[in-house]
Amino acid sequence: MKRRLILRSLLVAFAVAAAAIFATVGVRQANYAPEWLNLPLKAPRESGELVVLTLRGPTTTQDVPQAGKHKEEFQTGFEHDLATLFAKELGVAPKFLVMPSHQKLLDALQEGRGHLAAAGLVPTVELRAKFAFSQSYKLVQHQIIHRVADPKPKSLRDATGKRIAVIAETPAHDLLREMTGDFPAIAIDAIPHESHSDDLLRRIEKKESDFAIVDSGAFAVSKTLHPDVAVAFNIGRESKVAWAFSPIADYDLQQSAVLFFDKIRSNGTLSQLIDRYYGHINRIQAVDSEAILGKIQNILPKLRPLFHEAQQLTGIDWRVLAAIGYQESHWDPLATSPTGVRGLMMLTEDTADRMKVKNRLDARESIIGGAKYIVLLRDTIPTRIVEPDRTWLALAAYNQGYGHLEDARILTQRLKLNADSWLDVRKAYLKLREPEHYEQLKHGFARGDETVQFVENIRNYTDILTRLERPLDMDIRFDLQLDDTTLSIGAPKKTQPASDVSISR
């Protein structure tokens, strides 16, 4: 008995000492300490870290392979970027814990394993009884998705005797169980918790289910990869989305979130973030999506090495270059327009000469020449403008010239908008057809609406290619040796803004 007491005392002492040591070195932050050593989370301003619980998906947080020598995974997603901005506002580092399912996320939040959950949550009556919520920041609507080749259902009555797929133990699952009470003949296909919207859409395409329930945001992002499915009708009410706070979240954190959302609403940051993820997705038609998916299978394999080479020469992700090439010519090396632009990247004769392209109809020369021209334009844009706006503005200049880009940015300032944001410059481009505006600008009339469509299409094609194609691993591929003449390109002509408006460089 005495020996047992001594042994128990030694174990307790060891546990206390180990806990103190691990707390000092920060094992809690590494996610591999045993549960009995996990310490309660401290407030972000005290620990220097905001722990965010989220789910994996295109609208929340996902790992997107990036180009580069280390082929690292880059986390992105609307919820990820929004929470990252909040952490920056607090002056702390964000840490994301990706939970395997909706229910496990709520359990982890209840247990205090994170400060907040950013996962497209809807503050239902049940959840409000457990958690405090932030202000809402977007709306979401559940939708019934169907195969376009089949008759379009108009209501759940038309789904009688059919199978509706839904992710298990999610709000969509709860909604379907509630609404099918009046239609017991509807079969619910509950797929595993770890699934996401693409899994649901693939089930419909493969005819494993007749319909699926997907929220409007997720479907908008995923539909470009699934042109054979479409929205049949909305189900349930449109809901507001908000962050949920853990019971351990103090008043300071919740009040900071109030001030944060007020700030990003008033300064346009929230609108820009929504536009970044959702602004372009409704500008591509199903037929366009279907066409590029087919050519990714049939044509792109032959061109992929050329886009890889262009990335090595310029540093621009080959998938962005491929998106530009698809927008310009649908990857046709012999493409020619009535205006005289030619080749896969549709270069003008002047641009080809400037980029030292001898034969515009040679696919390799055209791709490398177009990539070098994008670099030139991007480097001409003021350095304070960050990505992705920097590339989007460069694409606008690629389409109709740097002079019209400067005009659009000057007009953006006159409209009291942000000339460094594509979201705002896009609005000015649409006015370059109007005499009251273009007559006051140096370079005059421009078909600005075509430029906007050009950039938005490339954004969509880039999204598709990034999700389907791997980045170039520059370690194991060929390594080009660049000499002083390889990237020699003519210096850009300086375009001065109008005298009454100054755009600082």
ChimeraX attribute file (.defattr): number of C-alpha atoms within 10 A of each C-alpha:
attribute: neighborCount
match mode: 1-to-1
recipient: residues
	/A:1	6
	/A:2	7
	/A:3	8
	/A:4	9
	/A:5	10
	/A:6	11
	/A:7	12
	/A:8	12
	/A:9	12
	/A:10	12
	/A:11	12
	/A:12	12
	/A:13	12
	/A:14	12
	/A:15	14
	/A:16	12
	/A:17	12
	/A:18	13
	/A:19	18
	/A:20	13
	/A:21	12
	/A:22	15
	/A:23	15
	/A:24	10
	/A:25	9
	/A:26	13
	/A:27	17
	/A:28	19
	/A:29	15
	/A:30	7
	/A:31	11
	/A:32	10
	/A:33	15
	/A:34	9
	/A:35	9
	/A:36	8
	/A:37	17
	/A:38	17
	/A:39	16
	/A:40	12
	/A:41	19
	/A:42	17
	/A:43	17
	/A:44	21
	/A:45	15
	/A:46	9
	/A:47	11
	/A:48	15
	/A:49	20
	/A:50	27
	/A:51	24
	/A:52	26
	/A:53	26
	/A:54	27
	/A:55	26
	/A:56	20
	/A:57	22
	/A:58	23
	/A:59	23
	/A:60	21
	/A:61	23
	/A:62	19
	/A:63	14
	/A:64	17
	/A:65	17
	/A:66	18
	/A:67	22
	/A:68	17
	/A:69	12
	/A:70	11
	/A:71	15
	/A:72	14
	/A:73	12
	/A:74	12
	/A:75	15
	/A:76	17
	/A:77	19
	/A:78	22
	/A:79	24
	/A:80	24
	/A:81	15
	/A:82	19
	/A:83	22
	/A:84	20
	/A:85	16
	/A:86	19
	/A:87	23
	/A:88	12
	/A:89	13
	/A:90	19
	/A:91	14
	/A:92	17
	/A:93	16
	/A:94	20
	/A:95	17
	/A:96	19
	/A:97	19
	/A:98	18
	/A:99	18
	/A:100	14
	/A:101	21
	/A:102	19
	/A:103	15
	/A:104	14
	/A:105	22
	/A:106	21
	/A:107	13
	/A:108	17
	/A:109	23
	/A:110	17
	/A:111	13
	/A:112	18
	/A:113	21
	/A:114	26
	/A:115	25
	/A:116	29
	/A:117	27
	/A:118	24
	/A:119	26
	/A:120	25
	/A:121	21
	/A:122	19
	/A:123	20
	/A:124	11
	/A:125	8
	/A:126	8
	/A:127	14
	/A:128	12
	/A:129	9
	/A:130	15
	/A:131	19
	/A:132	17
	/A:133	21
	/A:134	19
	/A:135	17
	/A:136	16
	/A:137	16
	/A:138	13
	/A:139	14
	/A:140	17
	/A:141	16
	/A:142	22
	/A:143	23
	/A:144	22
	/A:145	26
	/A:146	25
	/A:147	23
	/A:148	14
	/A:149	9
	/A:150	9
	/A:151	10
	/A:152	15
	/A:153	16
	/A:154	12
	/A:155	13
	/A:156	18
	/A:157	13
	/A:158	13
	/A:159	18
	/A:160	15
	/A:161	13
	/A:162	16
	/A:163	20
	/A:164	26
	/A:165	28
	/A:166	29
	/A:167	26
	/A:168	20
	/A:169	16
	/A:170	15
	/A:171	18
	/A:172	21
	/A:173	19
	/A:174	13
	/A:175	15
	/A:176	20
	/A:177	15
	/A:178	11
	/A:179	14
	/A:180	17
	/A:181	10
	/A:182	11
	/A:183	16
	/A:184	12
	/A:185	14
	/A:186	20
	/A:187	17
	/A:188	21
	/A:189	21
	/A:190	17
	/A:191	17
	/A:192	13
	/A:193	16
	/A:194	14
	/A:195	16
	/A:196	19
	/A:197	22
	/A:198	18
	/A:199	17
	/A:200	25
	/A:201	29
	/A:202	17
	/A:203	18
	/A:204	22
	/A:205	19
	/A:206	10
	/A:207	12
	/A:208	14
	/A:209	22
	/A:210	21
	/A:211	29
	/A:212	29
	/A:213	25
	/A:214	26
	/A:215	21
	/A:216	18
	/A:217	20
	/A:218	21
	/A:219	24
	/A:220	17
	/A:221	22
	/A:222	21
	/A:223	23
	/A:224	25
	/A:225	21
	/A:226	19
	/A:227	20
	/A:228	19
	/A:229	22
	/A:230	19
	/A:231	21
	/A:232	19
	/A:233	15
	/A:234	18
	/A:235	19
	/A:236	12
	/A:237	9
	/A:238	14
	/A:239	16
	/A:240	17
	/A:241	20
	/A:242	21
	/A:243	25
	/A:244	28
	/A:245	25
	/A:246	24
	/A:247	17
	/A:248	18
	/A:249	20
	/A:250	14
	/A:251	9
	/A:252	12
	/A:253	17
	/A:254	19
	/A:255	11
	/A:256	15
	/A:257	20
	/A:258	13
	/A:259	12
	/A:260	17
	/A:261	18
	/A:262	13
	/A:263	13
	/A:264	17
	/A:265	13
	/A:266	10
	/A:267	10
	/A:268	14
	/A:269	15
	/A:270	18
	/A:271	15
	/A:272	18
	/A:273	18
	/A:274	14
	/A:275	14
	/A:276	18
	/A:277	18
	/A:278	16
	/A:279	16
	/A:280	19
	/A:281	21
	/A:282	14
	/A:283	11
	/A:284	18
	/A:285	12
	/A:286	17
	/A:287	12
	/A:288	13
	/A:289	19
	/A:290	15
	/A:291	12
	/A:292	23
	/A:293	20
	/A:294	11
	/A:295	14
	/A:296	20
	/A:297	10
	/A:298	10
	/A:299	14
	/A:300	18
	/A:301	11
	/A:302	11
	/A:303	16
	/A:304	16
	/A:305	14
	/A:306	20
	/A:307	26
	/A:308	24
	/A:309	21
	/A:310	24
	/A:311	24
	/A:312	23
	/A:313	18
	/A:314	17
	/A:315	15
	/A:316	20
	/A:317	21
	/A:318	28
	/A:319	26
	/A:320	21
	/A:321	23
	/A:322	28
	/A:323	23
	/A:324	29
	/A:325	24
	/A:326	22
	/A:327	19
	/A:328	21
	/A:329	18
	/A:330	18
	/A:331	24
	/A:332	18
	/A:333	22
	/A:334	15
	/A:335	17
	/A:336	17
	/A:337	10
	/A:338	6
	/A:339	7
	/A:340	10
	/A:341	19
	/A:342	24
	/A:343	26
	/A:344	29
	/A:345	31
	/A:346	28
	/A:347	26
	/A:348	15
	/A:349	16
	/A:350	11
	/A:351	16
	/A:352	21
	/A:353	16
	/A:354	17
	/A:355	23
	/A:356	16
	/A:357	21
	/A:358	13
	/A:359	15
	/A:360	26
	/A:361	20
	/A:362	14
	/A:363	20
	/A:364	20
	/A:365	23
	/A:366	27
	/A:367	30
	/A:368	26
	/A:369	26
	/A:370	26
	/A:371	27
	/A:372	23
	/A:373	23
	/A:374	21
	/A:375	18
	/A:376	19
	/A:377	20
	/A:378	20
	/A:379	14
	/A:380	17
	/A:381	20
	/A:382	13
	/A:383	10
	/A:384	10
	/A:385	16
	/A:386	12
	/A:387	10
	/A:388	11
	/A:389	16
	/A:390	21
	/A:391	22
	/A:392	22
	/A:393	26
	/A:394	23
	/A:395	25
	/A:396	27
	/A:397	21
	/A:398	22
	/A:399	19
	/A:400	16
	/A:401	16
	/A:402	23
	/A:403	19
	/A:404	26
	/A:405	28
	/A:406	24
	/A:407	28
	/A:408	29
	/A:409	28
	/A:410	25
	/A:411	25
	/A:412	22
	/A:413	19
	/A:414	14
	/A:415	14
	/A:416	10
	/A:417	18
	/A:418	16
	/A:419	22
	/A:420	20
	/A:421	20
	/A:422	24
	/A:423	21
	/A:424	20
	/A:425	27
	/A:426	25
	/A:427	19
	/A:428	26
	/A:429	25
	/A:430	17
	/A:431	20
	/A:432	24
	/A:433	16
	/A:434	14
	/A:435	12
	/A:436	10
	/A:437	16
	/A:438	19
	/A:439	13
	/A:440	13
	/A:441	20
	/A:442	17
	/A:443	18
	/A:444	16
	/A:445	18
	/A:446	21
	/A:447	15
	/A:448	24
	/A:449	16
	/A:450	15
	/A:451	23
	/A:452	22
	/A:453	16
	/A:454	20
	/A:455	25
	/A:456	22
	/A:457	21
	/A:458	24
	/A:459	22
	/A:460	21
	/A:461	25
	/A:462	21
	/A:463	20
	/A:464	22
	/A:465	20
	/A:466	19
	/A:467	14
	/A:468	13
	/A:469	12
	/A:470	15
	/A:471	19
	/A:472	25
	/A:473	16
	/A:474	18
	/A:475	11
	/A:476	8
	/A:477	12
	/A:478	11
	/A:479	11
	/A:480	10
	/A:481	8
	/A:482	10
	/A:483	8
	/A:484	6
	/A:485	7
	/A:486	9
	/A:487	16
	/A:488	12
	/A:489	16
	/A:490	13
	/A:491	9
	/A:492	13
	/A:493	9
	/A:494	9
	/A:495	14
	/A:496	12
	/A:497	17
	/A:498	15
	/A:499	7
	/A:500	7
	/A:501	12
	/A:502	11
	/A:503	14
	/A:504	7
	/A:505	9
